[in-house]
Amino acid sequence: MLFSTLKTEISEIILQTKSADQKMQAICNILRDGISYYDWVGFYFKNGNKQELKLGPYAGDQTDHTIIPFGKGICGQVAVSNKNFVVPDVKAQDNYIACSIHVKSEIVIPLFKDGENIGQIDIDSHTPDPFTKADESFLEWVNQEVAKIIS
C-alpha cells in the first residue's frame, strides 16, 4: 500500500474519539497489514522516570520484550541516541535483542513530544534490508501524528 494512502487512513484514526492506546493499536494494525515487509509493528514508551522502555500497543507475534533497558538492543539505543536506527541485517548487530528467528531487519524511529524523546515506533521485518529513506520519512510523520494524541 502506498504511504500516501496510509497517511490518509492514519489521519482519520487520529481524529477518532477513541483512547490514545486504541488509536495506536489501529495504526499498528494498518501498518502491519498495509506494508508487506512490516511484520511486527509496535510502540515503546519511556517507563516513568526509569531508564527503560515499556511496550505499548503492537501488532504481530507476541513478544517477551515488554521492558527494554536504555542502551540495550536497537530500541534501547534509540532511547539514548534520539536518532533513527535502520538495521539492514540484524545478525550484523552486536547489541541486538532477538525477538524472533524470523526477523531479518529492523527500523526504530524515536517519538518526540515537546522536544523530548518519549518513545519510539519499532518495525521488525522478515525481509532482509527492505527499509528506505521513504520508510524513515513516513514513520517520522507517523510519530508526529501519534505525538498529537499523547498527553
C-alpha contacts under 8 A as a table, 3 or more apart, distances in Angstrom:
res1	aa1	res2	aa2	distance
1	M	5	T	6.88
1	M	6	L	7.15
1	M	34	G	5.31
1	M	35	I	5.84
2	L	5	T	5.37
2	L	6	L	6.49
3	F	6	L	5.01
3	F	7	K	6.03
3	F	138	F	6.84
4	S	7	K	5.03
4	S	8	T	6.47
5	T	8	T	5.26
5	T	9	E	6.49
6	L	9	E	5.02
6	L	10	I	6.02
6	L	30	I	7.63
6	L	31	L	7.57
6	L	34	G	7.51
7	K	10	I	5.09
7	K	11	S	5.99
7	K	142	V	7.79
8	T	11	S	5.16
8	T	12	E	6.33
9	E	12	E	5.14
9	E	13	I	6.33
10	I	13	I	4.95
10	I	14	I	6.20
10	I	27	I	6.30
10	I	142	V	7.69
11	S	14	I	5.17
11	S	15	L	6.59
11	S	145	E	7.52
12	E	15	L	5.31
12	E	16	Q	6.63
13	I	16	Q	5.26
13	I	23	K	6.04
13	I	26	A	7.31
13	I	27	I	7.41
14	I	23	K	6.48
14	I	145	E	7.15
14	I	146	V	7.43
14	I	149	I	7.08
16	Q	23	K	7.72
18	K	22	Q	6.07
18	K	23	K	6.40
19	S	22	Q	5.16
19	S	23	K	6.28
20	A	23	K	5.08
20	A	24	M	6.11
20	A	149	I	5.79
20	A	150	I	6.35
21	D	24	M	5.06
21	D	25	Q	6.01
21	D	56	G	7.67
21	D	57	P	6.37
22	Q	25	Q	5.04
22	Q	26	A	6.22
23	K	26	A	5.10
23	K	27	I	6.24
24	M	27	I	4.95
24	M	28	C	6.14
24	M	43	F	7.92
24	M	57	P	6.15
24	M	58	Y	7.97
24	M	146	V	7.22
25	Q	28	C	5.08
25	Q	29	N	6.22
25	Q	57	P	5.11
25	Q	58	Y	6.11
25	Q	59	A	7.22
26	A	29	N	5.07
26	A	30	I	6.28
27	I	30	I	5.31
27	I	31	L	6.10
28	C	31	L	5.24
28	C	32	R	6.12
28	C	41	V	5.47
28	C	42	G	6.23
28	C	57	P	7.30
28	C	58	Y	5.70
28	C	59	A	5.44
29	N	32	R	5.26
29	N	33	D	5.97
29	N	41	V	7.74
29	N	58	Y	7.66
29	N	59	A	5.54
30	I	33	D	5.01
30	I	34	G	5.40
31	L	34	G	5.06
31	L	35	I	5.91
31	L	38	Y	6.86
31	L	41	V	7.10
32	R	35	I	5.86
32	R	36	S	7.26
32	R	37	Y	7.96
32	R	38	Y	5.06
32	R	39	D	5.83
32	R	40	W	6.42
32	R	41	V	6.10
32	R	59	A	6.68
32	R	60	G	7.52
33	D	36	S	6.98
33	D	38	Y	7.75
35	I	38	Y	5.49
36	S	39	D	7.29
37	Y	125	S	5.48
37	Y	126	H	6.79
37	Y	127	T	6.15
37	Y	130	P	6.98
38	Y	41	V	6.66
38	Y	123	I	6.16
38	Y	124	D	6.27
38	Y	125	S	5.34
39	D	60	G	6.43
39	D	123	I	7.23
39	D	124	D	5.78
39	D	125	S	5.03
39	D	126	H	6.50
40	W	58	Y	7.41
40	W	59	A	5.81
40	W	60	G	4.58
40	W	61	D	6.89
40	W	122	D	7.85
40	W	123	I	5.53
40	W	124	D	4.99
40	W	125	S	6.76
41	V	58	Y	5.51
41	V	59	A	5.31
41	V	60	G	6.58
41	V	121	I	7.23
41	V	122	D	5.81
41	V	123	I	4.65
41	V	124	D	6.67
42	G	55	L	7.51
42	G	56	G	6.86
42	G	57	P	5.83
42	G	58	Y	3.83
42	G	59	A	6.24
42	G	121	I	5.73
42	G	122	D	5.31
42	G	123	I	6.65
43	F	55	L	6.21
43	F	56	G	5.13
43	F	57	P	5.80
43	F	58	Y	6.24
43	F	119	G	7.08
43	F	120	Q	5.64
43	F	121	I	4.58
43	F	122	D	6.13
44	Y	53	L	5.79
44	Y	54	K	5.38
44	Y	55	L	4.46
44	Y	56	G	5.34
44	Y	57	P	7.99
44	Y	119	G	5.32
44	Y	120	Q	5.40
44	Y	121	I	6.52
44	Y	122	D	7.48
45	F	53	L	5.17
45	F	54	K	5.30
45	F	55	L	6.49
45	F	56	G	6.72
45	F	118	I	5.75
45	F	119	G	3.90
45	F	120	Q	6.49
46	K	49	N	7.62
46	K	50	K	7.37
46	K	51	Q	7.42
46	K	52	E	6.00
46	K	53	L	4.54
46	K	54	K	6.21
46	K	118	I	5.43
46	K	119	G	5.56
47	N	50	K	5.60
47	N	51	Q	7.29
47	N	52	E	5.76
47	N	53	L	5.30
47	N	54	K	5.45
51	Q	69	P	6.18
51	Q	70	F	5.52
52	E	67	I	6.60
52	E	68	I	5.46
52	E	69	P	4.13
52	E	70	F	5.00
52	E	76	G	7.48
53	L	66	T	7.94
53	L	67	I	5.52
53	L	68	I	5.03
53	L	69	P	6.23
53	L	70	F	6.91
53	L	76	G	7.26
53	L	79	A	7.88
53	L	119	G	7.33
54	K	66	T	5.64
54	K	67	I	4.70
54	K	68	I	6.63
55	L	58	Y	7.91
55	L	65	H	7.52
55	L	66	T	4.78
55	L	67	I	6.37
63	T	66	T	6.96
63	T	99	C	6.46
64	D	99	C	7.58
65	H	68	I	6.51
65	H	99	C	7.29
68	I	72	K	6.62
68	I	73	G	7.79
68	I	75	C	7.44
68	I	76	G	6.18
69	P	72	K	5.62
69	P	76	G	5.89
70	F	75	C	7.82
70	F	76	G	4.21
70	F	77	Q	6.39
70	F	79	A	5.93
70	F	80	V	6.35
71	G	74	I	7.90
71	G	75	C	7.77
71	G	76	G	4.25
71	G	77	Q	4.33
71	G	78	V	7.62
71	G	79	A	7.07
71	G	80	V	6.22
72	K	75	C	7.08
72	K	76	G	4.51
72	K	77	Q	6.01
72	K	95	N	6.49
72	K	96	Y	7.42
72	K	97	I	7.50
73	G	76	G	5.29
73	G	77	Q	6.19
73	G	95	N	5.05
73	G	96	Y	4.32
73	G	97	I	4.93
74	I	77	Q	5.15
74	I	78	V	6.33
74	I	85	F	7.13
74	I	95	N	7.02
74	I	96	Y	5.96
74	I	97	I	7.39
74	I	108	V	7.14
75	C	78	V	5.19
75	C	79	A	6.35
75	C	108	V	6.42
75	C	120	Q	7.58
75	C	122	D	7.23
76	G	79	A	5.09
76	G	80	V	6.71
77	Q	80	V	5.26
77	Q	81	S	6.06
78	V	81	S	4.95
78	V	82	N	5.33
78	V	83	K	5.82
78	V	84	N	6.73
78	V	85	F	6.72
78	V	108	V	7.11
78	V	109	I	7.46
78	V	110	P	6.51
78	V	120	Q	7.96
79	A	82	N	5.83
79	A	110	P	7.20
79	A	117	N	7.06
79	A	119	G	7.08
79	A	120	Q	7.85
82	N	110	P	6.05
82	N	117	N	6.49
83	K	109	I	7.00
83	K	110	P	6.44
84	N	107	I	7.56
84	N	108	V	5.88
84	N	109	I	4.66
84	N	110	P	6.32
84	N	136	E	7.67
85	F	107	I	5.78
85	F	108	V	5.28
85	F	109	I	6.60
86	V	105	S	7.96
86	V	106	E	6.10
86	V	107	I	4.46
86	V	108	V	6.52
86	V	131	F	7.29
87	V	90	V	5.98
87	V	93	Q	7.85
87	V	105	S	5.44
87	V	106	E	5.06
87	V	107	I	6.05
87	V	129	D	7.43
88	P	104	K	7.49
88	P	105	S	4.99
88	P	106	E	6.79
88	P	128	P	6.17
88	P	129	D	4.06
88	P	130	P	7.21
88	P	131	F	7.36
89	D	92	A	5.64
89	D	93	Q	7.42
89	D	104	K	5.64
89	D	105	S	5.00
89	D	106	E	7.79
89	D	128	P	6.20
89	D	129	D	6.40
90	V	93	Q	5.41
90	V	96	Y	6.79
90	V	103	V	7.49
90	V	104	K	5.63
90	V	105	S	5.27
90	V	106	E	7.01
91	K	94	D	7.75
91	K	96	Y	7.95
91	K	104	K	7.46
93	Q	96	Y	5.61
98	A	101	I	7.10
98	A	103	V	7.68
99	C	103	V	7.28
100	S	103	V	5.59
102	H	126	H	5.44
103	V	106	E	7.67
103	V	124	D	6.10
103	V	125	S	5.47
103	V	126	H	4.61
103	V	127	T	7.51
104	K	124	D	7.60
104	K	125	S	5.93
104	K	126	H	5.01
104	K	127	T	5.76
104	K	128	P	5.13
104	K	129	D	7.67
105	S	124	D	6.03
105	S	125	S	5.24
105	S	126	H	6.72
105	S	127	T	6.62
105	S	128	P	5.58
105	S	129	D	5.98
105	S	130	P	7.59
106	E	122	D	7.32
106	E	123	I	5.60
106	E	124	D	4.54
106	E	125	S	6.01
107	I	122	D	6.00
107	I	123	I	5.31
107	I	124	D	6.74
107	I	131	F	7.24
108	V	120	Q	6.57
108	V	121	I	5.71
108	V	122	D	4.54
108	V	123	I	6.39
109	I	120	Q	5.44
109	I	121	I	5.46
109	I	122	D	6.75
109	I	136	E	7.36
109	I	139	L	6.79
109	I	140	E	6.58
109	I	143	N	7.90
110	P	117	N	6.33
110	P	118	I	7.74
110	P	119	G	5.89
110	P	120	Q	4.19
110	P	121	I	6.59
110	P	140	E	7.85
110	P	143	N	7.64
111	L	117	N	5.66
111	L	118	I	5.95
111	L	119	G	4.99
111	L	120	Q	4.65
111	L	121	I	7.02
111	L	140	E	7.74
111	L	143	N	5.32
111	L	144	Q	7.18
111	L	147	A	7.02
112	F	115	G	5.57
112	F	116	E	5.11
112	F	117	N	4.44
112	F	118	I	5.74
112	F	119	G	7.11
112	F	143	N	7.47
112	F	144	Q	7.38
112	F	147	A	6.72
113	K	116	E	5.34
113	K	117	N	6.63
113	K	118	I	6.53
113	K	147	A	5.58
117	N	120	Q	7.91
120	Q	143	N	7.61
121	I	139	L	7.67
121	I	143	N	7.26
125	S	128	P	7.35
125	S	130	P	7.79
127	T	130	P	6.18
131	F	134	A	7.87
131	F	135	D	5.87
131	F	136	E	7.62
132	T	135	D	5.20
132	T	136	E	6.60
133	K	136	E	4.97
133	K	137	S	6.19
134	A	137	S	5.15
134	A	138	F	6.01
135	D	138	F	5.08
135	D	139	L	6.01
136	E	139	L	5.25
136	E	140	E	6.10
137	S	140	E	5.11
137	S	141	W	6.30
138	F	141	W	5.10
138	F	142	V	6.28
139	L	142	V	4.78
139	L	143	N	6.19
140	E	143	N	5.18
140	E	144	Q	6.30
141	W	144	Q	5.02
141	W	145	E	6.35
142	V	145	E	5.18
142	V	146	V	6.20
143	N	146	V	4.89
143	N	147	A	5.99
144	Q	147	A	5.18
144	Q	148	K	6.81
145	E	148	K	5.41
145	E	149	I	7.37
146	V	149	I	5.53
146	V	150	I	6.72
147	A	150	I	5.34
148	K	151	S	7.94
